[in-house]
């Protein structure tokens, strides 16, 4: 068989990282080893898989077709590994928890301390996702448990959820921004004339979402919620922030809150998890997150 799981992982990493050198760094390999492996596969298949544009490596249609189906195989292989490990002890070797960027991830740390105090064999991997990316992390096997997934659960099998609460959003801008002195509620057509600061939705398969971004509005895209806060404090743009994050700068006068003609509703959030072959660590967190104070301490 010409196509192995190792080769699929190499191609997947090159696609995600954008170049052979970046992929080699992520895989702890040398770039020449990756180039040789891909070139050998291309020769055996009789077709190129990548188009080179300077240092970037982009999948051509043949390579994209290979990777689209290959990712299903990679996910199945990873799930098989975890299943074998769970059968042996009941505890997962690793539990992956994704927290939506609208929630303060540091509030999970005391619960992690309680988990570690019980001396389980499971390693924890934390990650951050944005909007649809949080549900998407479950569907594409990037996470076993998600906290703060916004909106309704996608109608897919293999995942379960329960409500967590609602994130209150504040429309905030720097005091020096032109909109700071707008008389009364601000209409959408006026918002569209000013740059917004946004975090890109991290979904890979689900449809990406935005909150409060108007059609045709210029945008400054930043990597995380704290960068969004800093950019808005610096007067680089406008946008919504979770109230828990904006509150300290509102109190210091570094931000001001404005009223909109069409404010977005509070964002309902959920806890979601993968239901196939649940292990002891996942069950521990599901049970713990249903109890006070963890069931209601995310939004104050």
N, C-alpha and C positions, 0 to 999 in steps of 0.2 A: 504494500500500500504506500503510495507516494506521499499522502497527506497525513501527518501525524498531529497529535494534540500539541506537541511542542512547537511545531511549525505554525499551527493556528494561533497559539499564544503569541509567537513572535509577530505575526502579521497583525493581530489585534492590537498589540502594544505599539507597533509602528504607526498604525492608523490613529490611535488615541494620542500619541505623543507628537506626531507630525513629522518625525525624521528618524533615520536609522541611529544617529548618535544619541538622541534623547531616549529612544527605546532601549538602546544598549545600556544606558545609565540606569533606567528603571529596572531592567532585568539583570543587572550586575554582570553584563557580558561586554565584550569588546565589539565595536561596530563592525569590524571585518568579519567576525563570526556570524553576525546577523546577515550581512551582505552575502556571504558565501552560502548560507542556508537558503535564503530567498532565491538567489541565482540558480542554485541546484534544483529547487522545486520548479522554477519557471522553465528551466531546460527540460525537466522530466514531463511537465505538463504541455510543453510546446507552445506556451503563450506567456507574455509578460503580465505581471500583476500590478505593478506600480508605474506611475509616471513621475519622473523627477523634475522638480522646479526649483533650481538652486539647491539649497540644503533640504528643502521639504520633499517628502515622499507622499504622493497621493495615489490612492487606489484607482485603477482604471475599472471599467465595467466588469471585466472578468474577475479582478481581485475583489471588488465589492460583492459580487455574487458569491464568491468563495467564503468571504468573511461573514456575510449575513447568515448563511447556513452554519458556518463553522462556530459561530458564537453560541448557537443552540447546543452544539456538542461540548463546548467548553463548560457551559453552565451545567450540563448533565454530568460531566466528569467531576466537577467540583462537588456537586450534590452527592454523587456516589461516594467520594472520599469522606465527606462529612457523615454520611449515613453509616459507613463502616466503623468510623470512630465512635459514633453515638452508640452503636450496637455493643461495642466493647465495654463501655463504662456507664452509659446513660448520660454522660456529660459531653457537650460539644468541645472539640479542641479549640474552637474559636467562635465567638458570638459577635456578629457585626450589628452595631446599633447606629442608625442614622437619625439625626435630630434636625428638624426643619430650622432654617436660618432665622425664622421669626421668633424662636424661643431661645431663652438664655441657657446654653448648653452647660454652663458651670453649675446650674442647679441640680444636675444629675450626679455631681461628684460625691455628695454625701451618701447617695444610694449605692454608688460604686464602692465606697468605703465599707458599707455594710456587706455588700456581696463579697468583697475580698476578705473580710473578717471571717467568713465561713470556710475559707481556704479551699475553694473549688479548683479543679484542674483547668478550667476554661479561661482562655485569653480573651480580652475584650478589645474590639477595634471600633473606635468612634469615627463618624464622618458627618459632614454637613450637607444637606440638600436644600433646594429651593423650589417652592410651589409644587408643580406636578412631579418634579424630580424626586420628591419624598415617596410618593406612591410608586413611581417608576423604579426606585431602588429595590422595592420588594419584588416587583414583576420581573426585573432583569437580574435578580439574584446578586445585587450589590449589598443587600442588607437582609438580616433575619428579623429585625425589629425596628420600627420607625416610631418616633415620638414627634407629634405636632403635624402630622400629615394633613394638609388643608383640604377642605371640601369633602365631597362624598367619595367613598371607596369605589374604585373602578370595578365594573361588573366582571371580574375575572375569578376563576377558581383558584384554590390554593392559598388564599389570604383571608384573614379575619381582622376585625377592627372593633373599637368601641370609642365613644366620644370622650374627649379630654377636656374641652372647654373652648373659649373663644379668645382670640387675640384682638385687642383693641388697637386700631391704627390711628395715628395722629398725622395730619398734614402739617409739616414743619419746614421752615426756611430760616435762613440767617437774617438777623435784623437789618442788614445792609441790602438785602435783596429788593428789587423794585416792587415785588408783590407784597412786601411787608406792610405797606401803608394803603393797601387796596381797601376802599370803603365798602364794607359788607361782604357777603359771600362771593367767592370767586367763581365765575362761570368757566365751563370747559374750554370755550374758545379762547379765553385769556390764558388758561394753563398751557394750551398748545403752543403759545408763542414763546414759552420759556423752557430751557433745557431741564430735563428730568434726570435724576440720579437713580439708576436701576441696577438690580442684581439679576443676571440672566437665569432663567429657569433651567434646572439641571436635568430635565427629562431627556431620555435618549429614544424612547419608543412612544410614550404618551405625548399628546399634543401639549406644547409649551403654553404657559399662561403668563399674563402680565396683570399688575394691579395699578390702576390709576394712570396708565400711560395712554395719552391721546393719539389719535391717528395723525401721522406726520410729525409728531413731536420729536425734537432733537433729544438725544440721550447720551449720558455719560455712563458707561457700564463698568461696574466695579466688582471685585471678587467676593466680597462678603458683607454682612450687615454692618460691621464696625467700620469698614471702609466707606460705606454709604453714609453712615452718621458723620464721619469726619469730612466727607466731601460736602455735605449739606451745611455743616457748621462753617466750612470755608467759603460758603456762598457760591459753590460751583453749580448748583442746580436745586431743583425742588423735588418733593416726593413725600411718600408716606413712610413712617417708621413705627414699629411697635411702641406702644406708650411706655413700656418698662424701660426701653432703651433711650427714648427721647427725653424722659422726665428729668434726669439730672441736668442736662443742658438747657432745658426749658427753665428750670429753677435758677440757673446761673445767668440767664439772659443771653446765652449763646445761640439759642434758637427761639423762634416765636411760632405759636400755633395759629393757623388760619382756618377759617370756615369756608367750605366749598358749597356751591349750589347743588352738586350731586356727590355727596360723600359716599365712599364705599361702605358697605355694612361690615360689622365685626366679622373676623375670619374664623369659622368653625374649624377646630382641629381634632385629630384623632390619634389614637395609638393603633398601629397596625402590625401584623406579624404573619410570617409564613407558617402555614398549618401542616405542611408535609413533614413527617418525621421530626416532630418537636422533641427537643432534648431538655434536660433538667435545667440548664442555665436560662434558656428562653422562658420556660415555665416559671422560674424564680422571678424574673423581671416582670412578667405579665401579672403575677400575683401581687408583687410588691407595689407596682404602679397603680393597683386598684385600691390600695389602702392609704389613709391619711398618714403623713401630710403629702405624700407623693401624688395623690390623685387630684390635688387642687393647688399646687404651689408654683405653677408655671406662669401665671398671668398677673400676679399682684406686683 
